[in-house]
Structures are given as structure tokens and as C-alpha cells.
Amino acid sequence: MLRTVAAVAAGGVAVAGALAATRRMRVTDGWYGTRTVRTRHGNTLAYDTTITPEGSGPVVVFVHGLTALPEHFGWLTQALRTRGGPQLLTYSRAGYGPSRYAGARPYTLQESVEDLLDLIDQTVPEGRPVVLAGHSLGGELARRAAPTLGGRLHALVYLDSSHPGELSRSEQQSESAERLTSAIRTFTVSLRAGLGVLMTRPEWVDHLPRPFRAKAMHSYADARMWTAGMREWRATEEDFRGHDGGLPPLAAHALVVSAQQTVDRDPEQLLMHRELADAHRGAGRIVRELVIEGSDHDTLLTKAEFALRTGDHLLDFLRETAPAPVTAPAAARADAARELS
């Protein structure tokens, strides 16, 4: 009997391994038209963009959060495309999706900041201004990249962003850190064992626009994403717990978007989001703060009603700060509209 059980178990592991390999191929293939750049750290970043040689005006570069995906921006990017918004770029950080992590030296958050800067240097045409739009940890990476961009930086958009002082100032955030470590470790070990086939499909996947769902699920069930997430989380926790002092000023416009449930549960988060905004004030710069009613940290992006509302605010902000933003060609808007349906 034990031999039979062992044989069945071995067969199950083999099937799970084969399914994991198939999923990995789907994840690393990227989208049709996905391109790559190589950074100074030897990492290969996969990106998708609507940038064209004849385009003008700011390019919005989206920076995803910890254990998150560029597909999280699906509603937001599709809405901007259909509503005559700016040209866009989304990418996967090293180790996520089709992007590859070289592991040339011990990882710190600065590596992801420098990867982002290299990506912009190699993809955004010279002379085009840049808007960095980051969700969660992506907002903090964008903030750190901003000074190096200098005059190229048009604005920062913080989407329920992290703040480097959150683990020392927010009791709720500090207490959740240990649970997050345990959760990421559990996902990583389970997926490395080939158990992705047993994963429950998370609700947020089916909230995304239909074309993004399969890709998002394959990435979510890929051990590489969770390995990258653990690497980033360890560096983030060490970095944030060592943070002391305020935020340096940034010479760019800013839009700070908070999820209502984030700031309702932890008023300290609202204060920290206000500090992000305050770092941009002065010299005639436009700074806007808003809370998306009803949203939480994830549904701000993944639920259509909240993401589309956020997209409207982003478009209004860009029209205010860049009076003549680029408008997507009519054909591109029509294609994007079909994808939203």
C-alpha cells in the first residue's frame, strides 16, 4: 500500500512539475510586442509601451508594487488609452514575469531604482518628459528615482504609496510585517514544490479586464514572483526600519492618491501620504491629494469602478500640468476600447 501511495504521490509531483513548467513558459513569454532592456546590474527587464517616434508630451511609466504585477494597472492603462491620454510604459521588475534577475550582488532597493532609471534612459526618447506612477512599494521606488531624472521629471503619481517611515511610525504596518514575511515564505515554498495547481484563484484576478486575467494568474502562481517578492521585502524591511528623518524636497508636480480603507484603518498613513505631497510643494508646482472612496490598497487598481475613477483624476492632473498632452491615435483608442469590453 505504501508503494502504491508513493507511486501516486510521485506521479502527482511529476504532473504538478509539468504544469509548473508550462505556466513558467507562459509567464516568461510576455505579451505580444513585449521588449527587453538590460540594466547596469545585468538584469533583463521586460516592458510594454505605446510610445511612438512621433509622440509628444509626458510618458507615464508605471511601477508596480511588492508581489504585484504590471497587469494590476490593467484598468488604469486601458482607460487612459481609450480616453485620449498620454503614452504609457509598464514593466516587470527583475525576477517578475518575463524579467530576469541576475543576482550579481546582494540586493538593495537602490538596485531596483537604478534598473528603473536605466529602463527610462533606454526607452523614453530624449526630450520627452516623464511621469512616474507607482503603487505601494512602486511609489517609493519612483520617489527615489526622481532626483536623478532632474529636468526630465514632469510629475510623480503616488497610488496608495509606501512611505519609508511606515514601519517605525505605524504600529499596524509594523505588526503586519512578520505576517507578510510568513505569507511570502509559504507561497514560495509551496510553489517551488510544484503545488501551484492547488492554489485558489484570488478574487482580484477576476476583477481585472478580461485580457489580463490569464497572464496575471500564471504570474501569481509562479514561484519566481514570490522569490522576487521575498528578496524585495527583506530589503524593504531593513531599509524602512532604518529610516530616520523627513523626506527631501522634489522639484516636480505631484498627485497623491490614497485608498479610503488604507487611511481609515490607519490615520498615520494619511499623515505620511500628506508628507509625500508636501515634499513637492513650492515654486508654483501643482500638488493634488485625493482619497478614492470605498477602495482598499488593491481594489484601487483592480476594481473597475475605483481604477476608472483614479484614471479620470490622473487625466485631469496631466491636463492641468501639461496643457497639451499627447492624444492616442483614434485607431489605438478603438483597439483599447474593444479590449476593455
Secondary structure, DSSP 8 states (H G I E B T S, - for coil): -HHHHHHHHHHHHHHHHHHHHHHHHHHHH-STT-EEEE-TTS-EEEEEE---TT--S-EEEEE--TT--GGGGHHHHHHHHHTT--EEEEE--TTSTT-B----S---HHHHHHHHHHHHHHHS-TT--EEEEEETHHHHHHHHHHHHHGGGEEEEEEES---TTHHHH-HHHHHHHHHHHHHHHHHHHHHHTT-GGG----GGGGGS-HHHHHHHHHHHT-HHHHHHHHHHHHHHHHHHHT--S------SEEEEEEEHHHHHH-HHHHHHHHHHHHTT-STT--EEEEEETT--TTHHHHSHHHHHHHHHHHHHHHHHHSSS-----HHHHHHHHHHH-
